[in-house]
Amino acid sequence: MLAVGSSWDSAGGSGSNSNSTWLVLRNLTPQIDGATLKTLCLQHGPLHNFFVNQHNGQALVQYSSRAEGLKAQKSLNSCVLGNTTIMAEFVEENEVSNYITVGPWVVSPITASLL
């Protein structure tokens, strides 16, 4: 449900004026390993950050630009991988730390540190 005064943009995320480069991927199963998911994400552009939380079935992905994030979101949202359908949506920069505090996250080698 959207908060009063918010909007749903064509990219599938809240906040139509957003320039976020962060995507959250949901509905991941334990059969989807981080390396496979990262390879899939890299097809849409260079990554700045990549975190996987197998316990919660989520991944946080930060692209180099909004355009790359849009390309990834359009391709990955509703993408069937194995026996699940991945959901991909943008999250605001200020919301990323909320996701990270709900660990445990596996950090990719491209990520220097957690936020």
ZIJOJO-V608154 format. One record per helix or strand of 3 or more residues. SS is the DSSP state (2 for helix, 1 for strand). FROM is the first residue (numbers start at 1). TO is the last residue. If there is no record, write none. Layout:
SS/FROM/TO ; SS/FROM/TO
//
This chain:
1/22/26 ; 2/34/42 ; 1/47/53 ; 1/58/63 ; 2/66/76 ; 1/79/81 ; 1/84/91 ; 2/93/100
//
